[in-house]
Amino acid sequence: MATMDEAKQRTADAEEHRKIYKGIMKASTEVGVPLTMGLAIFFTQLVLAHGIAVALISAVAVYVFAWWVVRTFFTH
């Protein structure tokens, strides 16, 4: 049978795990998703032979747009 101290410790552990989970999810959505989309556009533009300048501009535009969408609609 769990004692009161063990119950408090479990509650504290659960809260800490939830904070870590929220931090990881925030980092992955605000940085990871836009970065991977920007890289995908960058390499797609290179494969289509549009040149490095167009590829960089497209990648930055997609990154900024995806970052804005995530920050606006998915983070609370």
Number of C-alpha atoms within 10 A of each C-alpha: 4 6 8 9 9 11 11 11 12 12 12 12 12 12 12 12 12 12 12 12 12 12 11 11 14 17 12 13 17 18 15 15 15 23 20 15 16 24 18 15 21 22 15 15 20 16 11 9 11 11 12 13 12 14 23 18 15 18 24 19 14 21 22 15 14 21 19 14 14 17 14 10 8 11 11 6
